[in-house]
Amino acid sequence: SRYPFSGFVFPNFRPWVEKVVGINVEDAVSRPPARRPAPPVNNAAFLAGVGACCKRMSQEDKDRVFHGHGHTCQEVYLVRFAQLERVPDLVVWPGCHEHVEQIVALANQHNVVVIPFGGGTSVSGALTCPSNETRMIVSLDMHEMNKIKWIDTANMLVCMEAGIVGQDVKRRLEAQGLTIGHEPDSLEFSSLGLCLSACEPAWGG
């Protein structure tokens, strides 16, 4: 129900696509067999300390691949055809600001690469792991940091943790009669990524 054309039938759309665009919608592409990512690069000194400053961490293939790409057409193609050359070696979920500080300090101390991960909707290539990177790459997943810290209704400001997802921001602010003021296409999945944002009275709120 989000879009005005949802639920409508377009009987002439497929013939138009086939005639004008020249696409045969019956065409099928054979997918290659599933391929496991390369074994993770491990930095023993970093691993020895990081467990104490995160809520959880994972080196499972599915988590590493999930955190190794954004949503550009090229990245989706590489995932679909098992061509991702490099994925994170470890995924960590910090639970608070202090965790993030400690993880970054450890990474700096032990020469480990850190790539922040929000909702994974990036179309800027920000989640791409360099194929020639030989150091350990850590994906810093912010999803556990999803709290609203405070709301200042006098100045219409709200402080939220960086991992809060757009749809949760919208729902929680609307409960207070407020709105974030914009609605990106990736609202359901993308995270805030900022700590201080403006809010305004919700329409009808």
Buried (B, 14 or more C-beta within 10 A) or exposed (E): EEEEEEEEEEEEEEEEEEEEEEEEEEEEEEEEEEEEBEEBBEBEEBBEBBEEBBBEBBBEBEBBBBBBBBBBEEBEEBBEEBEBEBBBBBBBBBBBEEBBEBBBEBBEEBEBBBBBBBBBBBEEEEBBBEEEEEBBBBBBBBBBBBEBEEBEEEEBEBBBBBBBBBBBBBEBBBEBEBBBEEEEEBBBBBBBEEEEBEBEEBEEE
